Structure formats: C-alpha cells, structure tokens
C-alpha cells in the first residue's frame, strides 16, 4: 500500500514538502554557509515608542504582550530540544536598526515604522543613495506591501549571526492582537475588535528569520510559509518542520550546527559583514474581494556586504 502510494505520488510529480529551509550567506545558494547563532542567549528589546498609531496605553501593552508571546512560542521549543534562550531587555528609545562592528549600542530590536520614507523624505536626500533613510528619518523605506522585515547581520565567512532586528510596517498595515473575527474588509481603520494583520502571527514568522530560517514556499502549513493574508492567525502556531529545525540546528547540550565547516571568527584583522533583509507581504486591502481566496506574494530581499577593519 505504501509503495503503491509512493509510485502514484511520483507519477503525479508530487514530492514531500521540505520541513524547513535554512537561511544562507548567499541567499538561496544551498552550497553556501548557513546563518546561525553561537551565543547561548539572544537578548532582544522593544522600542519604547511601541506602535505610534496606537493611542490607548492598554492597546500598546497588548501589542508588547503579543510580541512576547511570539518569543515564548519559540522559547518553548528551545527548552524541549534546543541550546538557545531568549531574554527580553528593558524598553529602549533607540530607533535604529543594523549593526556596527565596533559599536557599543548594538541590540536585537523590535520596532514599528509608522511613516513611509517616500512621503517624508526629499528625493534629493543623500540617504537614498546611502540606504540609510529608514534610520535617518525613522520611516519605512521598503515596499509598501511588505508587512515586516527582519534585517540580519552575519559574518560572511562563518555564517555566525551578530545581530537581527525586526521592523513592522505600521505605515501600511493595521496590526491587531485579538483572536477573532477577521475584519471585513481586511483594513478596518484602527479598529482592534477584529483581526486585520495579526501581530503575533507576524512576529512568530519574523522570529523564525531571526534564528536562521528562510521561507518554505511549498508548505502552507509552515510558520515560514511566505504568505500572510489579512485575518490570518495560523502562524502563531509553530509547525513540526520548524520544530525539527530547532532540534537539529541548535541541539540541546551541543554546539549550534553549521551547514559547511565554518571558519569561526575573523581572518586576520578583517571581518566581512553581510546583511540580509527578508520581508513577507499580503496583497493588501485594496485588492480584497469577498470571494477572494488567493493572495499575491511579494518576498523582498536586500543583501549587501563590505569589509571592515
């Protein structure tokens, strides 16, 4: 019976879904090094501003709590079979993402951007060329259809992650924290009585990127499936494939696992830093129709690297 089913699957061109996909130094190149943490504890912090679009303090606190629940979901997996732990630090006023090799204030930051750079930054501003508008003007500098971005900085030789920051696009999406029902239409002003873009759903996915997971485009049941329509809450729950990643990449009582033999640390006095920003999108409210069940996908990546002494 099993053999017959296998033959039928092969005849139909069906394959088993990949349980997880690891992020790579060269994005999408499976022969290059994986990205992974080697520290025992990943400290993270929320920006003290919270979501600038949220007026009520009680709602701000519910948003902070939704972010905590997302980290806790991954923490439970690490406690079962992994070697990492998350530690929440105090709220910080810092509004800048990225990593400085010799910086004293590097942190893994979670923050909301409530303004689009295209609307608040002059086209002549040098930040467009330098790719610093987001930090310089505290604005969202990526595609308006992207829900969130995780910017990860790593050593290009070893794949070791130094820093990872999560930005949430509050300039284009209404983040909510309730359980049901979905908003109809999806973007329903600033109402938190229905599910628009679920914050915990979004954050659980983005933390997957933070710890070294890439998208799994062929498995809708994966938390790393790169499609998040309005009203979705299923990504709050971490799938078995992503659980397997935690156990295999970060085995309890052992060192974190690379994909190829790593060259740990710097070579000589030079460290080559790489950066990847990965974002997930919905088609957005403007494309919503009552009978629509399919949603467009935009997976946006940016990568840059440079040698620093």
Secondary structure as GFF3:
##gff-version 3
##sequence-region A 1 309
A	DSSP	alpha_helix	2	11	.	.	.	ID=ss1
A	DSSP	beta_strand	41	46	.	.	.	ID=ss2
A	DSSP	alpha_helix	57	81	.	.	.	ID=ss3
A	DSSP	beta_strand	85	88	.	.	.	ID=ss4
A	DSSP	beta_strand	108	113	.	.	.	ID=ss5
A	DSSP	alpha_helix	117	120	.	.	.	ID=ss6
A	DSSP	alpha_helix	127	130	.	.	.	ID=ss7
A	DSSP	alpha_helix	133	137	.	.	.	ID=ss8
A	DSSP	beta_strand	146	155	.	.	.	ID=ss9
A	DSSP	beta_strand	161	169	.	.	.	ID=ss10
A	DSSP	beta_strand	175	176	.	.	.	ID=ss11
A	DSSP	beta_strand	197	198	.	.	.	ID=ss12
A	DSSP	alpha_helix	199	210	.	.	.	ID=ss13
A	DSSP	three_ten_helix	234	236	.	.	.	ID=ss14
A	DSSP	alpha_helix	240	249	.	.	.	ID=ss15
A	DSSP	beta_strand	271	281	.	.	.	ID=ss16
A	DSSP	three_ten_helix	285	287	.	.	.	ID=ss17
A	DSSP	beta_strand	300	308	.	.	.	ID=ss18
###
